[in-house]
Structures are given as C-alpha cells and as structure tokens.
C-alpha cells in the first residue's frame, strides 16, 4: 500500500468496457517519511468515493485488480481507503538504522 493525495479527476466517454462503472482519479503518491510528492501522479480507480484534496491509501498490481472486484479489470492502482490521520515516530525509524 501507498499513500497519495487526490489532485484531480478523469472523465472518459470511450474506454474499455470493464472500466465503465469506475470513477477515475489522479493521485499524487506521497513519500510517507517527508510528506513530499514521490514520483509522478498516477491514475487510480476509486471504489470508495474519495474526492480531490483527500489523502488516500492506494494499492497496485494484482491487489488493485482484486480490490476493484475483478482480476480481469485493466487497472494498475485502486484507492482503497481515505486517511483520517497519521502519526510517524522518527525515533522508531532511527532505531532500524
């Protein structure tokens, strides 16, 4: 799983039939250690009703297809949760070396 920020929506009138019932979001992955953008934004299927500005949990690969409900759906990322809050303990990271 990764954390990201929803930065936009995508609308597509013509798309693969298996994608017809899905809302598509543009998600900016975030580096969990420093809160900064991590890589380029990605397109993710939204199965939970997330909106622009929300911090979300995303899964990729076969987990994304499974979360979307069909292993044959052509998706690389799926939003599976909305983050309410998070807490990072830097001292615990330092202990790991």
MMTF fields as JSON, N, C-alpha, C and O atoms, coordinates in Angstrom:
{
  "mmtfVersion": "1.0.0",
  "mmtfProducer": "UNKNOWN",
  "numBonds": 387,
  "numAtoms": 388,
  "numGroups": 97,
  "numChains": 1,
  "numModels": 1,
  "chainsPerModel": [1],
  "groupsPerChain": [97],
  "chainIdList": ["A"],
  "bondAtomList": [4, 2, 8, 6, 12, 10, 16, 14, 20, 18, 24, 22, 28, 26, 32, 30, 36, 34, 40, 38, 44, 42, 48, 46, 52, 50, 56, 54, 60, 58, 64, 62, 68, 66, 72, 70, 76, 74, 80, 78, 84, 82, 88, 86, 92, 90, 96, 94, 100, 98, 104, 102, 108, 106, 112, 110, 116, 114, 120, 118, 124, 122, 128, 126, 132, 130, 136, 134, 140, 138, 144, 142, 148, 146, 152, 150, 156, 154, 160, 158, 164, 162, 168, 166, 172, 170, 176, 174, 180, 178, 184, 182, 188, 186, 192, 190, 196, 194, 200, 198, 204, 202, 208, 206, 212, 210, 216, 214, 220, 218, 224, 222, 228, 226, 232, 230, 236, 234, 240, 238, 244, 242, 248, 246, 252, 250, 256, 254, 260, 258, 264, 262, 268, 266, 272, 270, 276, 274, 280, 278, 284, 282, 288, 286, 292, 290, 296, 294, 300, 298, 304, 302, 308, 306, 312, 310, 316, 314, 320, 318, 324, 322, 328, 326, 332, 330, 336, 334, 340, 338, 344, 342, 348, 346, 352, 350, 356, 354, 360, 358, 364, 362, 368, 366, 372, 370, 376, 374, 380, 378, 384, 382],
  "bondOrderList": [1, 1, 1, 1, 1, 1, 1, 1, 1, 1, 1, 1, 1, 1, 1, 1, 1, 1, 1, 1, 1, 1, 1, 1, 1, 1, 1, 1, 1, 1, 1, 1, 1, 1, 1, 1, 1, 1, 1, 1, 1, 1, 1, 1, 1, 1, 1, 1, 1, 1, 1, 1, 1, 1, 1, 1, 1, 1, 1, 1, 1, 1, 1, 1, 1, 1, 1, 1, 1, 1, 1, 1, 1, 1, 1, 1, 1, 1, 1, 1, 1, 1, 1, 1, 1, 1, 1, 1, 1, 1, 1, 1, 1, 1, 1, 1],
  "groupList": [{"groupName": "UNK", "atomNameList": ["N", "CA", "C", "O"], "elementList": ["N", "C", "C", "O"], "formalChargeList": [0, 0, 0, 0], "bondAtomList": [1, 0, 2, 1, 3, 2], "bondOrderList": [1, 1, 2], "singleLetterCode": "X", "chemCompType": "L-PEPTIDE LINKING"}],
  "groupTypeList": [0, 0, 0, 0, 0, 0, 0, 0, 0, 0, 0, 0, 0, 0, 0, 0, 0, 0, 0, 0, 0, 0, 0, 0, 0, 0, 0, 0, 0, 0, 0, 0, 0, 0, 0, 0, 0, 0, 0, 0, 0, 0, 0, 0, 0, 0, 0, 0, 0, 0, 0, 0, 0, 0, 0, 0, 0, 0, 0, 0, 0, 0, 0, 0, 0, 0, 0, 0, 0, 0, 0, 0, 0, 0, 0, 0, 0, 0, 0, 0, 0, 0, 0, 0, 0, 0, 0, 0, 0, 0, 0, 0, 0, 0, 0, 0, 0],
  "groupIdList": [1, 2, 3, 4, 5, 6, 7, 8, 9, 10, 11, 12, 13, 14, 15, 16, 17, 18, 19, 20, 21, 22, 23, 24, 25, 26, 27, 28, 29, 30, 31, 32, 33, 34, 35, 36, 37, 38, 39, 40, 41, 42, 43, 44, 45, 46, 47, 48, 49, 50, 51, 52, 53, 54, 55, 56, 57, 58, 59, 60, 61, 62, 63, 64, 65, 66, 67, 68, 69, 70, 71, 72, 73, 74, 75, 76, 77, 78, 79, 80, 81, 82, 83, 84, 85, 86, 87, 88, 89, 90, 91, 92, 93, 94, 95, 96, 97],
  "secStructList": [7, 3, 3, 3, 3, 3, 3, 3, 3, 3, 7, 7, 1, 1, 7, 7, 4, 4, 4, 6, 6, 7, 3, 3, 3, 3, 3, 3, 3, 3, 7, 6, 6, 6, 7, 7, 5, 7, 1, 1, 7, 3, 3, 3, 3, 3, 1, 1, 7, 7, 7, 6, 6, 7, 3, 3, 3, 3, 3, 3, 2, 2, 2, 2, 2, 2, 2, 6, 6, 7, 6, 6, 1, 7, 7, 1, 3, 3, 3, 3, 3, 3, 7, 7, 7, 7, 7, 7, 7, 2, 2, 2, 2, 2, 2, 2, 7],
  "xCoordList": [0.837, 0.0, 0.875, 2.002, 0.325, 0.994, -0.006, -1.218, 0.542, -0.292, -0.187, 0.877, -1.304, -1.295, -2.33, -3.179, -2.256, -3.211, -3.965, -3.358, -5.299, -6.117, -5.996, -6.337, -5.502, -5.27, -6.158, -6.102, -6.976, -7.85, -8.716, -8.608, -9.568, -10.478, -10.18, -9.599, -10.584, -10.503, -11.869, -12.491, -12.325, -13.558, -13.204, -12.399, -13.806, -13.538, -14.831, -15.388, -15.307, -16.554, -16.327, -17.233, -15.112, -14.79, -13.664, -12.568, -13.943, -12.938, -13.278, -14.377, -12.337, -12.528, -13.834, -14.121, -14.604, -15.92, -15.861, -16.76, -14.807, -14.693, -14.456, -14.587, -14.107, -13.87, -15.101, -15.07, -16.173, -17.344, -17.93, -18.384, -17.936, -18.593, -17.661, -18.072, -16.421, -15.453, -15.198, -15.125, -15.065, -14.634, -13.11, -12.486, -12.508, -11.059, -10.532, -11.068, -9.49, -8.876, -7.414, -6.765, -6.899, -5.47, -4.931, -5.377, -3.97, -3.433, -1.927, -1.195, -1.482, -0.061, 0.489, 0.178, 1.308, 1.907, 2.747, 3.388, 2.736, 3.446, 4.462, 4.169, 5.665, 6.689, 6.25, 6.14, 6.001, 5.466, 6.438, 6.011, 7.734, 8.729, 8.805, 9.041, 8.603, 8.737, 7.505, 7.497, 6.47, 5.24, 5.328, 4.387, 6.441, 6.649, 6.192, 6.128, 5.872, 5.499, 6.575, 7.772, 6.121, 7.007, 6.627, 5.619, 7.394, 7.129, 6.051, 5.544, 5.718, 4.693, 3.299, 3.134, 2.293, 0.918, 0.495, 1.011, -0.445, -0.948, -2.463, -3.112, -3.014, -4.461, -4.861, -4.268, -5.876, -6.34, -7.859, -8.569, -8.338, -9.769, -10.21, -9.534, -11.341, -11.869, -13.064, -14.092, -12.934, -14.044, -14.712, -15.642, -14.24, -14.767, -15.376, -15.944, -15.277, -15.874, -14.97, -15.445, -13.685, -12.739, -12.898, -13.436, -12.42, -12.524, -11.218, -10.263, -11.187, -9.999, -9.619, -10.469, -8.314, -7.797, -7.65, -6.986, -8.259, -8.172, -6.893, -6.391, -6.384, -5.246, -5.813, -6.717, -5.276, -5.861, -4.81, -3.612, -5.276, -4.461, -4.693, -5.833, -3.607, -3.73, -2.961, -1.916, -3.498, -2.814, -2.576, -3.284, -1.565, -1.231, -1.174, -1.291, -0.996, -0.834, -2.052, -3.185, -1.816, -2.925, -3.832, -5.025, -3.279, -4.116, -5.103, -6.235, -4.681, -5.573, -6.72, -7.87, -6.412, -7.469, -8.407, -9.622, -7.86, -8.675, -9.593, -10.776, -9.045, -9.851, -10.967, -12.05, -10.707, -11.725, -12.828, -13.859, -12.612, -13.662, -13.57, -14.408, -12.571, -12.46, -10.995, -10.432, -10.362, -8.947, -8.673, -7.515, -9.729, -9.562, -9.702, -9.544, -10.002, -10.138, -8.753, -7.826, -8.593, -7.275, -6.887, -6.872, -6.575, -6.163, -4.813, -4.485, -4.037, -2.745, -2.797, -1.929, -3.814, -3.918, -5.383, -6.215, -5.689, -7.045, -6.99, -6.172, -7.864, -7.996, -8.835, -9.965, -8.266, -8.958, -9.275, -9.916, -8.837, -9.126, -8.852, -8.059, -9.532, -9.291, -8.612, -9.11, -7.475, -6.702, -7.319, -7.455, -7.69, -8.221, -7.089, -7.16, -6.042, -4.915, -3.758, -3.952, -2.565, -1.412, -0.422, -0.403, 0.398, 1.39, 2.665, 2.655, 3.751, 5.034, 5.96, 6.039, 6.654, 7.584, 9.007, 9.517, 9.661, 11.012, 12.016, 12.93, 11.859, 12.794, 12.717, 13.727, 11.565, 11.43, 12.149, 12.747, 12.096, 12.811, 14.318, 15.058, 14.774, 16.204, 16.75, 17.898, 15.938, 16.373, 16.624, 17.454, 15.919, 16.058, 17.374, 17.835, 17.993, 19.277, 19.172, 20.179],
  "yCoordList": [-1.185, 0.0, 1.239, 1.234, 2.301, 3.595, 4.669, 4.456, 5.838, 6.987, 7.986, 8.162, 8.638, 9.655, 10.716, 10.561, 11.805, 12.899, 12.986, 13.032, 13.009, 13.122, 14.553, 15.509, 14.684, 16.011, 16.306, 17.403, 15.34, 15.592, 14.404, 13.327, 14.62, 13.599, 13.388, 14.247, 12.244, 11.962, 11.481, 10.627, 12.052, 11.596, 11.037, 11.614, 9.913, 9.278, 8.665, 7.761, 9.158, 8.628, 7.326, 6.5, 7.141, 5.894, 5.211, 5.756, 4.011, 3.258, 1.782, 1.39, 0.973, -0.475, -0.75, -0.119, -1.672, -1.993, -2.299, -1.909, -2.993, -3.357, -2.151, -2.263, -0.996, 0.216, 1.12, 2.139, 0.759, 1.645, 2.076, 3.213, 1.221, 1.554, 2.221, 2.472, 2.514, 3.047, 4.535, 5.036, 5.23, 6.628, 6.623, 5.814, 7.515, 7.576, 8.855, 9.939, 8.725, 9.848, 9.994, 9.017, 11.215, 11.454, 11.571, 12.417, 10.713, 10.663, 10.921, 10.303, 11.844, 12.141, 11.304, 11.585, 10.271, 9.498, 10.411, 11.345, 10.13, 10.939, 10.07, 8.935, 10.614, 9.944, 10.028, 11.122, 8.898, 8.851, 9.42, 9.842, 9.433, 9.922, 11.446, 12.011, 12.118, 13.574, 14.322, 15.553, 13.599, 14.229, 14.907, 15.584, 14.736, 15.361, 14.428, 13.213, 15.002, 14.163, 13.115, 13.383, 11.936, 10.808, 10.248, 9.55, 10.53, 10.097, 10.963, 11.904, 10.638, 11.366, 10.945, 9.845, 11.798, 11.408, 10.18, 9.935, 9.42, 8.215, 8.292, 9.095, 7.459, 7.316, 6.102, 5.031, 6.278, 5.185, 5.07, 6.07, 3.846, 3.579, 3.885, 3.509, 4.567, 4.905, 4.014, 4.094, 3.169, 2.274, 2.707, 2.049, 3.828, 4.216, 5.614, 5.993, 6.382, 7.713, 8.815, 9.756, 8.719, 9.761, 10.993, 10.92, 12.135, 13.363, 14.129, 13.801, 15.158, 15.985, 16.591, 17.084, 16.543, 17.092, 16.078, 16.352, 14.91, 13.901, 13.08, 12.829, 12.672, 11.762, 10.352, 10.043, 9.496, 8.166, 7.066, 7.32, 5.853, 4.646, 4.049, 3.914, 3.693, 3.084, 1.765, 1.615, 0.829, -0.44, -0.578, 0.02, -1.378, -1.558, -3.01, -3.91, -3.232, -4.582, -5.459, -5.003, -6.724, -7.673, -7.276, -7.576, -6.604, -6.123, -5.071, -5.013, -4.237, -3.215, -3.868, -3.446, -4.885, -5.578, -6.32, -6.31, -6.955, -7.673, -6.707, -6.99, -5.562, -4.576, -4.028, -3.713, -3.914, -3.425, -4.458, -4.151, -5.675, -6.688, -7.679, -8.575, -7.543, -8.441, -8.508, -7.487, -9.671, -9.776, -9.499, -9.411, -9.362, -9.087, -7.609, -7.228, -6.754, -5.315, -4.734, -4.981, -3.964, -3.443, -2.184, -1.077, -2.373, -1.246, -1.538, -2.689, -0.478, -0.584, -0.071, -0.406, 0.75, 1.318, 1.485, 1.838, 1.223, 1.372, 2.078, 1.736, 3.071, 3.746, 2.845, 2.495, 2.468, 1.536, 2.128, 1.469, 3.366, 3.975, 5.467, 5.957, 6.189, 7.61, 7.753, 7.25, 8.439, 8.606, 9.727, 10.858, 9.402, 10.414, 11.153, 12.365, 10.415, 10.985, 10.01, 8.846, 10.475, 9.587, 10.116, 11.309, 9.227, 9.592, 8.838, 7.614, 9.56, 8.961, 9.156, 10.255, 8.111, 8.164, 8.073, 6.973, 9.228, 9.234, 8.427, 7.828, 8.404, 7.648, 6.152, 5.457, 5.655, 4.239, 3.951, 2.886, 4.89, 4.73, 4.769, 4.011, 5.638, 5.764, 4.48, 4.116, 3.789, 2.53, 1.447, 0.564, 1.505, 0.498, 0.642, -0.295, 1.853, 2.107, 2.264, 2.484],
  "zCoordList": [0.0, 0.0, 0.0, 0.496, -0.57, -0.602, -0.207, -0.22, 0.146, 0.469, -0.672, -1.267, -0.966, -2.012, -1.735, -0.857, -2.494, -2.386, -3.704, -4.773, -3.621, -4.831, -5.342, -4.644, -6.582, -7.155, -8.359, -8.915, -8.766, -9.906, -10.27, -9.683, -11.241, -11.773, -13.249, -13.912, -13.744, -15.178, -15.634, -15.002, -16.752, -17.379, -18.737, -19.468, -19.071, -20.357, -20.874, -20.252, -22.01, -22.56, -23.31, -23.418, -23.833, -24.528, -23.772, -23.643, -23.273, -22.537, -22.552, -22.944, -22.127, -22.01, -21.268, -20.251, -21.768, -21.205, -19.699, -18.953, -19.256, -17.838, -16.93, -15.712, -17.511, -16.722, -16.633, -15.942, -17.319, -17.429, -16.088, -15.97, -15.086, -13.816, -12.808, -11.675, -13.187, -12.236, -12.425, -13.547, -11.295, -11.272, -11.291, -10.604, -12.066, -12.173, -11.53, -11.761, -10.728, -10.033, -10.425, -10.8, -10.338, -10.477, -9.051, -8.276, -8.718, -7.355, -7.393, -8.167, -6.543, -6.392, -5.241, -4.084, -5.53, -4.435, -3.541, -4.021, -2.24, -1.252, -0.528, -0.153, -0.335, 0.462, 1.912, 2.465, 2.526, 3.879, 4.922, 5.996, 4.613, 5.565, 5.632, 6.7, 4.481, 4.495, 3.982, 3.965, 3.568, 3.115, 1.755, 1.342, 1.054, -0.248, -1.373, -1.187, -2.546, -3.695, -3.987, -3.885, -4.346, -4.62, -5.987, -6.099, -7.01, -8.38, -9.027, -8.417, -10.241, -10.997, -10.542, -10.014, -10.738, -10.415, -11.225, -12.316, -10.681, -11.334, -11.459, -10.788, -12.316, -12.441, -11.621, -11.748, -10.776, -9.92, -9.993, -10.102, -9.932, -9.849, -8.425, -7.467, -8.286, -6.965, -6.652, -7.325, -5.638, -5.263, -3.968, -3.502, -3.37, -2.057, -2.013, -0.989, -3.078, -3.098, -2.585, -1.949, -2.845, -2.436, -3.312, -4.417, -2.801, -3.563, -3.61, -2.906, -4.449, -4.602, -3.253, -2.512, -2.955, -1.712, -0.594, 0.406, -0.746, 0.309, 0.188, -0.908, 1.34, 1.395, 1.403, 2.179, 0.536, 0.347, 0.421, 0.294, 0.627, 0.536, -0.84, -1.283, -1.513, -2.831, -2.868, -2.234, -3.617, -3.846, -5.342, -6.151, -5.703, -7.1, -7.511, -6.68, -8.8, -9.33, -9.145, -9.296, -8.815, -8.656, -7.497, -7.516, -6.485, -5.375, -5.863, -5.384, -6.814, -7.375, -8.134, -8.012, -8.906, -9.657, -8.719, -8.918, -7.709, -6.73, -5.979, -5.792, -5.55, -4.829, -5.703, -5.209, -7.002, -7.936, -8.155, -8.754, -7.672, -7.735, -8.87, -8.973, -9.728, -10.873, -11.29, -11.687, -11.213, -11.573, -13.055, -13.463, -13.858, -15.286, -15.626, -16.786, -14.619, -14.863, -15.132, -14.361, -16.216, -16.577, -15.777, -16.316, -14.48, -13.641, -12.989, -12.699, -12.764, -12.098, -10.669, -9.863, -10.336, -8.995, -8.622, -9.459, -7.341, -6.819, -5.476, -4.622, -5.286, -3.994, -3.099, -3.439, -1.936, -1.037, 0.329, 1.147, 0.596, 1.889, 1.864, 1.06, 2.768, 2.967, 4.321, 5.329, 4.342, 5.575, 6.411, 5.944, 7.647, 8.57, 9.27, 9.473, 9.638, 10.363, 10.264, 9.915, 10.566, 10.601, 11.618, 11.919, 12.144, 13.137, 12.817, 12.683, 12.697, 12.374, 13.566, 14.115, 13.968, 15.093, 14.559, 14.348, 14.336, 13.766, 14.58, 14.013, 15.899, 16.734, 16.442, 16.542, 16.09, 15.744, 14.431, 14.271, 13.494, 12.227, 12.457, 11.83, 13.343, 13.63, 14.236, 13.981, 15.038, 15.667, 14.63, 14.846, 13.511, 12.459, 11.714, 11.062, 11.817, 11.191, 9.755, 9.083]
}
